[in-house]
Structure formats: C-alpha cells, structure tokens
C-alpha cells in the first residue's frame, strides 16, 4: 500500500518505469506542440520552396520515454517511406490541399 502512494519521482517508481516518471501530461503536450510546429514549418517551407528545389527532410519527432524500442523497430520502414515517392507530399500536393 505504501508503494502505491510514493511520489512520482521516487526511486521505486524510477526503477519500475524508468525516465517515464519525469514526463507528466504537460510535458507530453509540450512535446506534441513542438512536433506539430515542426511539421507546420516543414509544410510552409515545402510549399514556398518552388518546384526546382530539392525536397526538404521531414522533421523528426521529439523522443518520448519508452519509445526507444519502438523507434528502433520502425526506423527502417519510416526511412523507406520518406525516401519513396508516396512518403512526404510534394509542394504541389500541399498547395492544392491548403489552396
């Protein structure tokens, strides 16, 4: 019963949950805000870069606690999607979507 009510940053919680104890709801929301802002900036730059410009790299999301295993397993498919023609939308596709 005492372990259940220990502080979030206690040694027991840190041992059980790792660095995830440092991330509360506000931190997750802030990371989501950073990710969405980076994608928005990428879209704006892609639309305004012109047709002759080389495609910009899609932004990497902020690393979350506990996502290292998932990132290592899905890194190759994500990279392949980025490199394929169907991965990131072209500037024309973005312009037509927002136009």
N, CA, C and O atoms as a Tinker XYZ file with bonds, in Angstrom:
   396  protein
     1  N      0.812000   -1.184000    0.000000    73     2
     2  CA     0.000000    0.000000    0.000000    64     1     3
     3  C      0.863000    1.259000    0.000000    63     2     4     5
     4  O      0.513000    2.237000   -0.661000    81     3
     5  N      1.967000    1.259000    0.715000    73     3     6
     6  CA     2.838000    2.429000    0.749000    64     5     7
     7  C      3.479000    2.696000   -0.604000    63     6     8     9
     8  O      3.662000    3.852000   -0.986000    81     7
     9  N      3.822000    1.638000   -1.332000    73     7    10
    10  CA     4.469000    1.803000   -2.634000    64     9    11
    11  C      3.521000    2.469000   -3.620000    63    10    12    13
    12  O      3.956000    3.227000   -4.486000    81    11
    13  N      2.243000    2.193000   -3.494000    73    11    14
    14  CA     1.250000    2.761000   -4.403000    64    13    15
    15  C      1.199000    4.282000   -4.314000    63    14    16    17
    16  O      0.928000    4.950000   -5.312000    81    15
    17  N      1.459000    4.837000   -3.125000    73    15    18
    18  CA     1.325000    6.278000   -2.914000    64    17    19
    19  C      2.666000    7.000000   -2.835000    63    18    20    21
    20  O      2.744000    8.105000   -2.300000    81    19
    21  N      3.704000    6.392000   -3.357000    73    19    22
    22  CA     5.014000    7.042000   -3.341000    64    21    23
    23  C      5.023000    8.197000   -4.342000    63    22    24    25
    24  O      4.246000    8.195000   -5.297000    81    23
    25  N      5.892000    9.178000   -4.131000    73    23    26
    26  CA     5.972000   10.298000   -5.084000    64    25    27
    27  C      6.352000    9.815000   -6.483000    63    26    28    29
    28  O      6.981000    8.772000   -6.661000    81    27
    29  N      5.951000   10.598000   -7.441000    73    27    30
    30  CA     6.194000   10.258000   -8.854000    64    29    31
    31  C      7.679000   10.047000   -9.148000    63    30    32    33
    32  O      8.030000    9.161000   -9.928000    81    31
    33  N      8.552000   10.844000   -8.537000    73    31    34
    34  CA     9.978000   10.754000   -8.831000    64    33    35
    35  C     10.752000    9.910000   -7.808000    63    34    36    37
    36  O     11.966000   10.063000   -7.672000    81    35
    37  N     10.062000    9.031000   -7.097000    73    35    38
    38  CA    10.738000    8.193000   -6.106000    64    37    39
    39  C     11.634000    7.155000   -6.790000    63    38    40    41
    40  O     11.479000    6.872000   -7.978000    81    39
    41  N     12.561000    6.601000   -6.029000    73    39    42
    42  CA    13.481000    5.595000   -6.558000    64    41    43
    43  C     12.725000    4.351000   -7.019000    63    42    44    45
    44  O     13.108000    3.723000   -8.006000    81    43
    45  N     11.661000    3.994000   -6.315000    73    43    46
    46  CA    10.880000    2.811000   -6.700000    64    45    47
    47  C     10.210000    3.042000   -8.051000    63    46    48    49
    48  O     10.284000    2.193000   -8.939000    81    47
    49  N      9.559000    4.186000   -8.204000    73    47    50
    50  CA     8.918000    4.488000   -9.489000    64    49    51
    51  C      9.941000    4.606000  -10.612000    63    50    52    53
    52  O      9.694000    4.155000  -11.731000    81    51
    53  N     11.080000    5.206000  -10.319000    73    51    54
    54  CA    12.127000    5.335000  -11.334000    64    53    55
    55  C     12.641000    3.957000  -11.755000    63    54    56    57
    56  O     12.915000    3.728000  -12.933000    81    55
    57  N     12.771000    3.043000  -10.794000    73    55    58
    58  CA    13.217000    1.687000  -11.101000    64    57    59
    59  C     12.160000    0.935000  -11.908000    63    58    60    61
    60  O     12.497000    0.189000  -12.828000    81    59
    61  N     10.903000    1.124000  -11.573000    73    59    62
    62  CA     9.826000    0.417000  -12.277000    64    61    63
    63  C      9.534000    0.985000  -13.656000    63    62    64    65
    64  O      9.278000    0.231000  -14.595000    81    63
    65  N      9.569000    2.320000  -13.790000    73    63    66
    66  CA     9.101000    2.969000  -15.020000    64    65    67
    67  C     10.177000    3.734000  -15.782000    63    66    68    69
    68  O      9.894000    4.269000  -16.854000    81    67
    69  N     11.391000    3.802000  -15.269000    73    67    70
    70  CA    12.476000    4.482000  -15.976000    64    69    71
    71  C     12.246000    5.977000  -16.072000    63    70    72    73
    72  O     11.690000    6.597000  -15.166000    81    71
    73  N     12.689000    6.551000  -17.200000    73    71    74
    74  CA    12.589000    8.007000  -17.365000    64    73    75
    75  C     11.166000    8.487000  -17.602000    63    74    76    77
    76  O     10.930000    9.695000  -17.634000    81    75
    77  N     10.215000    7.582000  -17.769000    73    75    78
    78  CA     8.825000    7.971000  -17.990000    64    77    79
    79  C      8.245000    8.720000  -16.790000    63    78    80    81
    80  O      7.286000    9.477000  -16.944000    81    79
    81  N      8.816000    8.519000  -15.590000    73    79    82
    82  CA     8.300000    9.225000  -14.416000    64    81    83
    83  C      8.557000   10.719000  -14.498000    63    82    84    85
    84  O      7.894000   11.495000  -13.810000    81    83
    85  N      9.504000   11.136000  -15.322000    73    83    86
    86  CA     9.803000   12.560000  -15.460000    64    85    87
    87  C      8.834000   13.263000  -16.403000    63    86    88    89
    88  O      8.798000   14.493000  -16.436000    81    87
    89  N      8.055000   12.516000  -17.164000    73    87    90
    90  CA     7.145000   13.088000  -18.146000    64    89    91
    91  C      5.720000   13.071000  -17.595000    63    90    92    93
    92  O      5.124000   12.006000  -17.432000    81    91
    93  N      5.182000   14.250000  -17.311000    73    91    94
    94  CA     3.784000   14.349000  -16.921000    64    93    95
    95  C      2.963000   14.769000  -18.150000    63    94    96    97
    96  O      3.497000   14.861000  -19.255000    81    95
    97  N      1.693000   15.016000  -17.955000    73    95    98
    98  CA     0.818000   15.356000  -19.087000    64    97    99
    99  C      1.275000   16.639000  -19.777000    63    98   100   101
   100  O      1.216000   16.739000  -21.003000    81    99
   101  N      1.725000   17.611000  -19.005000    73    99   102
   102  CA     2.180000   18.878000  -19.594000    64   101   103
   103  C      3.396000   18.679000  -20.487000    63   102   104   105
   104  O      3.505000   19.302000  -21.543000    81   103
   105  N      4.301000   17.817000  -20.065000    73   103   106
   106  CA     5.498000   17.560000  -20.864000    64   105   107
   107  C      5.137000   16.847000  -22.163000    63   106   108   109
   108  O      5.701000   17.153000  -23.213000    81   107
   109  N      4.207000   15.905000  -22.102000    73   107   110
   110  CA     3.760000   15.224000  -23.322000    64   109   111
   111  C      3.069000   16.203000  -24.270000    63   110   112   113
   112  O      3.274000   16.150000  -25.483000    81   111
   113  N      2.251000   17.096000  -23.715000    73   111   114
   114  CA     1.586000   18.096000  -24.557000    64   113   115
   115  C      2.594000   19.051000  -25.185000    63   114   116   117
   116  O      2.440000   19.438000  -26.343000    81   115
   117  N      3.617000   19.433000  -24.436000    73   115   118
   118  CA     4.649000   20.310000  -24.972000    64   117   119
   119  C      5.417000   19.626000  -26.105000    63   118   120   121
   120  O      5.723000   20.255000  -27.118000    81   119
   121  N      5.726000   18.341000  -25.936000    73   119   122
   122  CA     6.412000   17.596000  -26.998000    64   121   123
   123  C      5.530000   17.504000  -28.241000    63   122   124   125
   124  O      6.027000   17.622000  -29.361000    81   123
   125  N      4.225000   17.293000  -28.054000    73   123   126
   126  CA     3.301000   17.246000  -29.191000    64   125   127
   127  C      3.247000   18.597000  -29.890000    63   126   128   129
   128  O      3.198000   18.658000  -31.118000    81   127
   129  N      3.257000   19.679000  -29.119000    73   127   130
   130  CA     3.253000   21.026000  -29.694000    64   129   131
   131  C      4.501000   21.261000  -30.534000    63   130   132   133
   132  O      4.418000   21.804000  -31.636000    81   131
   133  N      5.654000   20.855000  -30.019000    73   131   134
   134  CA     6.908000   21.003000  -30.763000    64   133   135
   135  C      6.847000   20.198000  -32.059000    63   134   136   137
   136  O      7.248000   20.693000  -33.113000    81   135
   137  N      6.345000   18.957000  -31.993000    73   135   138
   138  CA     6.244000   18.118000  -33.193000    64   137   139
   139  C      5.331000   18.747000  -34.241000    63   138   140   141
   140  O      5.678000   18.802000  -35.421000    81   139
   141  N      4.176000   19.215000  -33.812000    73   139   142
   142  CA     3.221000   19.802000  -34.760000    64   141   143
   143  C      3.734000   21.115000  -35.349000    63   142   144   145
   144  O      3.490000   21.407000  -36.519000    81   143
   145  N      4.436000   21.896000  -34.552000    73   143   146
   146  CA     5.023000   23.136000  -35.059000    64   145   147
   147  C      6.094000   22.843000  -36.095000    63   146   148   149
   148  O      6.187000   23.530000  -37.112000    81   147
   149  N      6.905000   21.818000  -35.835000    73   147   150
   150  CA     7.950000   21.452000  -36.796000    64   149   151
   151  C      7.336000   20.984000  -38.112000    63   150   152   153
   152  O      7.842000   21.328000  -39.180000    81   151
   153  N      6.258000   20.206000  -38.054000    73   151   154
   154  CA     5.593000   19.753000  -39.276000    64   153   155
   155  C      4.959000   20.931000  -40.003000    63   154   156   157
   156  O      5.004000   21.003000  -41.231000    81   155
   157  N      4.368000   21.854000  -39.249000    73   155   158
   158  CA     3.774000   23.044000  -39.869000    64   157   159
   159  C      4.836000   23.886000  -40.570000    63   158   160   161
   160  O      4.621000   24.359000  -41.686000    81   159
   161  N      5.977000   24.072000  -39.918000    73   159   162
   162  CA     7.069000   24.812000  -40.551000    64   161   163
   163  C      7.585000   24.085000  -41.781000    63   162   164   165
   164  O      7.914000   24.716000  -42.785000    81   163
   165  N      7.657000   22.751000  -41.708000    73   163   166
   166  CA     8.102000   21.954000  -42.862000    64   165   167
   167  C      7.125000   22.131000  -44.031000    63   166   168   169
   168  O      7.543000   22.290000  -45.178000    81   167
   169  N      5.810000   22.103000  -43.727000    73   167   170
   170  CA     4.811000   22.281000  -44.790000    64   169   171
   171  C      4.943000   23.654000  -45.438000    63   170   172   173
   172  O      4.911000   23.772000  -46.663000    81   171
   173  N      5.090000   24.689000  -44.620000    73   171   174
   174  CA     5.217000   26.047000  -45.142000    64   173   175
   175  C      6.459000   26.176000  -46.013000    63   174   176   177
   176  O      6.399000   26.753000  -47.098000    81   175
   177  N      7.578000   25.646000  -45.548000    73   175   178
   178  CA     8.816000   25.724000  -46.325000    64   177   179
   179  C      8.707000   24.917000  -47.610000    63   178   180   181
   180  O      9.227000   25.332000  -48.646000    81   179
   181  N      8.041000   23.771000  -47.557000    73   179   182
   182  CA     7.886000   22.934000  -48.745000    64   181   183
   183  C      7.012000   23.633000  -49.787000    63   182   184   185
   184  O      7.327000   23.613000  -50.976000    81   183
   185  N      5.931000   24.242000  -49.349000    73   183   186
   186  CA     5.039000   24.947000  -50.276000    64   185   187
   187  C      5.751000   26.118000  -50.938000    63   186   188   189
   188  O      5.569000   26.362000  -52.130000    81   187
   189  N      6.555000   26.838000  -50.180000    73   187   190
   190  CA     7.194000   28.047000  -50.685000    64   189   191
   191  C      8.565000   27.819000  -51.305000    63   190   192   193
   192  O      9.213000   28.777000  -51.728000    81   191
   193  N      9.017000   26.583000  -51.366000    73   191   194
   194  CA    10.373000   26.335000  -51.876000    64   193   195
   195  C     10.440000   26.296000  -53.397000    63   194   196   197
   196  O     11.529000   26.424000  -53.956000    81   195
   197  N      9.343000   26.127000  -54.068000    73   195   198
   198  CA     9.356000   26.076000  -55.523000    64   197   199
   199  C      9.543000   24.654000  -56.025000    63   198   200   201
   200  O      9.943000   23.762000  -55.277000    81   199
   201  N      9.248000   24.460000  -57.301000    73   199   202
   202  CA     9.285000   23.117000  -57.874000    64   201   203
   203  C     10.698000   22.622000  -58.140000    63   202   204   205
   204  O     10.931000   21.413000  -58.122000    81   203
   205  N     11.640000   23.511000  -58.386000    73   203   206
   206  CA    13.001000   23.108000  -58.713000    64   205   207
   207  C     13.844000   22.790000  -57.481000    63   206   208   209
   208  O     14.921000   22.206000  -57.605000    81   207
   209  N     13.375000   23.161000  -56.307000    73   207   210
   210  CA    14.149000   22.949000  -55.078000    64   209   211
   211  C     14.143000   21.479000  -54.681000    63   210   212   213
   212  O     13.199000   20.744000  -54.969000    81   211
   213  N     15.201000   21.074000  -54.026000    73   211   214
   214  CA    15.294000   19.700000  -53.531000    64   213   215
   215  C     14.335000   19.538000  -52.351000    63   214   216   217
   216  O     14.200000   20.451000  -51.535000    81   215
   217  N     13.669000   18.382000  -52.253000    73   215   218
   218  CA    12.712000   18.182000  -51.152000    64   217   219
   219  C     13.391000   18.300000  -49.786000    63   218   220   221
   220  O     14.516000   17.841000  -49.591000    81   219
   221  N     12.688000   18.917000  -48.864000    73   219   222
   222  CA    13.202000   19.086000  -47.509000    64   221   223
   223  C     12.969000   17.806000  -46.706000    63   222   224   225
   224  O     12.009000   17.075000  -46.952000    81   223
   225  N     13.849000   17.545000  -45.752000    73   223   226
   226  CA    13.682000   16.379000  -44.884000    64   225   227
   227  C     12.511000   16.601000  -43.947000    63   226   228   229
   228  O     12.343000   17.684000  -43.387000    81   227
   229  N     11.694000   15.551000  -43.780000    73   227   230
   230  CA    10.575000   15.600000  -42.853000    64   229   231
   231  C     11.128000   15.661000  -41.430000    63   230   232   233
   232  O     12.075000   14.940000  -41.117000    81   231
   233  N     10.567000   16.499000  -40.567000    73   231   234
   234  CA    11.126000   16.648000  -39.217000    64   233   235
   235  C     10.969000   15.390000  -38.367000    63   234   236   237
   236  O      9.967000   14.681000  -38.458000    81   235
   237  N     11.976000   15.131000  -37.542000    73   235   238
   238  CA    11.939000   14.003000  -36.607000    64   237   239
   239  C     11.138000   14.411000  -35.376000    63   238   240   241
   240  O     11.295000   15.531000  -34.892000    81   239
   241  N     10.281000   13.529000  -34.857000    73   239   242
   242  CA     9.540000   13.874000  -33.645000    64   241   243
   243  C     10.441000   13.881000  -32.410000    63   242   244   245
   244  O     11.504000   13.261000  -32.400000    81   243
   245  N     10.004000   14.581000  -31.383000    73   243   246
   246  CA    10.706000   14.602000  -30.112000    64   245   247
   247  C     10.676000   13.196000  -29.527000    63   246   248   249
   248  O      9.633000   12.543000  -29.520000    81   247
   249  N     11.801000   12.742000  -29.046000    73   247   250
   250  CA    11.885000   11.405000  -28.462000    64   249   251
   251  C     11.118000   11.366000  -27.144000    63   250   252   253
   252  O     11.306000   12.214000  -26.272000    81   251
   253  N     10.250000   10.364000  -27.017000    73   251   254
   254  CA     9.477000   10.185000  -25.795000    64   253   255
   255  C     10.042000    9.045000  -24.972000    63   254   256   257
   256  O     10.687000    8.151000  -25.520000    81   255
   257  N      9.814000    9.058000  -23.671000    73   255   258
   258  CA    10.279000    7.949000  -22.837000    64   257   259
   259  C      9.581000    6.656000  -23.232000    63   258   260   261
   260  O      8.381000    6.639000  -23.507000    81   259
   261  N     10.346000    5.583000  -23.255000    73   259   262
   262  CA     9.784000    4.282000  -23.579000    64   261   263
   263  C      9.606000    4.040000  -25.054000    63   262   264   265
   264  O      9.128000    2.975000  -25.446000    81   263
   265  N      9.979000    5.000000  -25.894000    73   263   266
   266  CA     9.773000    4.833000  -27.332000    64   265   267
   267  C     11.025000    4.366000  -28.051000    63   266   268   269
   268  O     11.004000    4.220000  -29.273000    81   267
   269  N     12.124000    4.125000  -27.326000    73   267   270
   270  CA    13.362000    3.701000  -27.978000    64   269   271
   271  C     13.199000    2.364000  -28.670000    63   270   272   273
   272  O     13.683000    2.181000  -29.788000    81   271
   273  N     12.516000    1.415000  -28.013000    73   271   274
   274  CA    12.315000    0.098000  -28.633000    64   273   275
   275  C     11.453000    0.231000  -29.882000    63   274   276   277
   276  O     11.744000   -0.377000  -30.912000    81   275
   277  N     10.396000    1.026000  -29.788000    73   275   278
   278  CA     9.509000    1.207000  -30.934000    64   277   279
   279  C     10.226000    1.927000  -32.058000    63   278   280   281
   280  O     10.029000    1.605000  -33.230000    81   279
   281  N     11.069000    2.916000  -31.705000    73   279   282
   282  CA    11.809000    3.653000  -32.727000    64   281   283
   283  C     12.795000    2.756000  -33.456000    63   282   284   285
   284  O     12.931000    2.857000  -34.676000    81   283
   285  N     13.480000    1.888000  -32.740000    73   283   286
   286  CA    14.474000    1.040000  -33.397000    64   285   287
   287  C     13.813000    0.018000  -34.303000    63   286   288   289
   288  O     14.388000   -0.369000  -35.321000    81   287
   289  N     12.602000   -0.430000  -33.946000    73   287   290
   290  CA    11.910000   -1.414000  -34.778000    64   289   291
   291  C     11.295000   -0.771000  -36.014000    63   290   292   293
   292  O     11.233000   -1.401000  -37.069000    81   291
   293  N     10.839000    0.476000  -35.897000    73   291   294
   294  CA    10.128000    1.092000  -37.013000    64   293   295
   295  C     10.972000    2.103000  -37.770000    63   294   296   297
   296  O     10.449000    2.788000  -38.649000    81   295
   297  N     12.243000    2.220000  -37.466000    73   295   298
   298  CA    13.078000    3.225000  -38.127000    64   297   299
   299  C     13.247000    2.927000  -39.609000    63   298   300   301
   300  O     13.186000    3.840000  -40.432000    81   299
   301  N     13.457000    1.667000  -39.959000    73   299   302
   302  CA    13.647000    1.326000  -41.376000    64   301   303
   303  C     12.404000    1.581000  -42.211000    63   302   304   305
   304  O     12.526000    2.181000  -43.279000    81   303
   305  N     11.202000    1.159000  -41.787000    73   303   306
   306  CA    10.013000    1.478000  -42.590000    64   305   307
   307  C      9.762000    2.974000  -42.721000    63   306   308   309
   308  O      9.334000    3.440000  -43.777000    81   307
   309  N     10.032000    3.748000  -41.634000    73   307   310
   310  CA     9.848000    5.196000  -41.726000    64   309   311
   311  C     10.814000    5.801000  -42.721000    63   310   312   313
   312  O     10.436000    6.675000  -43.501000    81   311
   313  N     12.061000    5.347000  -42.704000    73   311   314
   314  CA    13.059000    5.865000  -43.643000    64   313   315
   315  C     12.667000    5.514000  -45.070000    63   314   316   317
   316  O     12.802000    6.341000  -45.971000    81   315
   317  N     12.186000    4.298000  -45.284000    73   315   318
   318  CA    11.760000    3.894000  -46.626000    64   317   319
   319  C     10.573000    4.727000  -47.094000    63   318   320   321
   320  O     10.487000    5.086000  -48.268000    81   319
   321  N      9.655000    5.034000  -46.173000    73   319   322
   322  CA     8.504000    5.858000  -46.543000    64   321   323
   323  C      8.935000    7.263000  -46.915000    63   322   324   325
   324  O      8.378000    7.865000  -47.834000    81   323
   325  N      9.935000    7.794000  -46.199000    73   323   326
   326  CA    10.432000    9.124000  -46.521000    64   325   327
   327  C     11.102000    9.163000  -47.871000    63   326   328   329
   328  O     10.993000   10.147000  -48.602000    81   327
   329  N     11.801000    8.085000  -48.205000    73   327   330
   330  CA    12.547000    8.055000  -49.458000    64   329   331
   331  C     11.664000    7.727000  -50.653000    63   330   332   333
   332  O     12.021000    8.041000  -51.789000    81   331
   333  N     10.522000    7.102000  -50.414000    73   331   334
   334  CA     9.658000    6.739000  -51.537000    64   333   335
   335  C      8.890000    7.961000  -52.017000    63   334   336   337
   336  O      8.802000    8.969000  -51.316000    81   335
   337  N      8.348000    7.862000  -53.196000    73   335   338
   338  CA     7.608000    8.995000  -53.750000    64   337   339
   339  C      6.271000    9.186000  -53.049000    63   338   340   341
   340  O      5.684000   10.263000  -53.150000    81   339
   341  N      5.773000    8.179000  -52.344000    73   339   342
   342  CA     4.498000    8.306000  -51.652000    64   341   343
   343  C      4.667000    8.723000  -50.199000    63   342   344   345
   344  O      3.670000    8.885000  -49.495000    81   343
   345  N      5.910000    8.903000  -49.720000    73   343   346
   346  CA     6.165000    9.246000  -48.323000    64   345   347
   347  C      5.663000   10.631000  -47.981000    63   346   348   349
   348  O      4.566000   10.755000  -47.436000    81   347
   349  N      6.396000   11.652000  -48.268000    73   347   350
   350  CA     6.021000   13.025000  -47.953000    64   349   351
   351  C      5.326000   13.647000  -49.159000    63   350   352   353
   352  O      5.694000   13.381000  -50.303000    81   351
   353  N      4.322000   14.475000  -48.897000    73   351   354
   354  CA     3.630000   15.114000  -50.010000    64   353   355
   355  C      4.516000   16.133000  -50.715000    63   354   356   357
   356  O      5.394000   16.739000  -50.101000    81   355
   357  N      4.278000   16.313000  -52.002000    73   355   358
   358  CA     5.044000   17.294000  -52.777000    64   357   359
   359  C      4.508000   18.691000  -52.481000    63   358   360   361
   360  O      3.460000   18.844000  -51.853000    81   359
   361  N      5.228000   19.695000  -52.935000    73   359   362
   362  CA     4.786000   21.069000  -52.715000    64   361   363
   363  C      3.474000   21.344000  -53.435000    63   362   364   365
   364  O      2.645000   22.106000  -52.937000    81   363
   365  N      3.274000   20.732000  -54.600000    73   363   366
   366  CA     2.007000   20.896000  -55.324000    64   365   367
   367  C      0.845000   20.269000  -54.559000    63   366   368   369
   368  O     -0.244000   20.838000  -54.498000    81   367
   369  N      1.082000   19.094000  -53.976000    73   367   370
   370  CA     0.034000   18.440000  -53.192000    64   369   371
   371  C     -0.331000   19.274000  -51.960000    63   370   372   373
   372  O     -1.508000   19.424000  -51.633000    81   371
   373  N      0.677000   19.811000  -51.287000    73   371   374
   374  CA     0.391000   20.648000  -50.124000    64   373   375
   375  C     -0.335000   21.925000  -50.531000    63   374   376   377
   376  O     -1.277000   22.341000  -49.855000    81   375
   377  N      0.089000   22.550000  -51.623000    73   375   378
   378  CA    -0.546000   23.779000  -52.083000    64   377   379
   379  C     -2.008000   23.516000  -52.470000    63   378   380   381
   380  O     -2.887000   24.318000  -52.152000    81   379
   381  N     -2.263000   22.415000  -53.144000    73   379   382
   382  CA    -3.650000   22.118000  -53.535000    64   381   383
   383  C     -4.512000   21.784000  -52.304000    63   382   384   385
   384  O     -5.701000   22.100000  -52.268000    81   383
   385  N     -3.899000   21.145000  -51.301000    73   383   386
   386  CA    -4.652000   20.815000  -50.093000    64   385   387
   387  C     -5.026000   22.069000  -49.333000    63   386   388   389
   388  O     -6.160000   22.198000  -48.872000    81   387
   389  N     -4.079000   23.007000  -49.192000    73   387   390
   390  CA    -4.335000   24.212000  -48.430000    64   389   391
   391  C     -4.874000   25.353000  -49.291000    63   390   392   393
   392  O     -5.296000   26.380000  -48.759000    81   391
   393  N     -4.864000   25.184000  -50.612000    73   391   394
   394  CA    -5.257000   26.263000  -51.509000    64   393   395
   395  C     -6.684000   26.411000  -51.637000    63   394   396
   396  O     -7.151000   27.286000  -52.366000    81   395
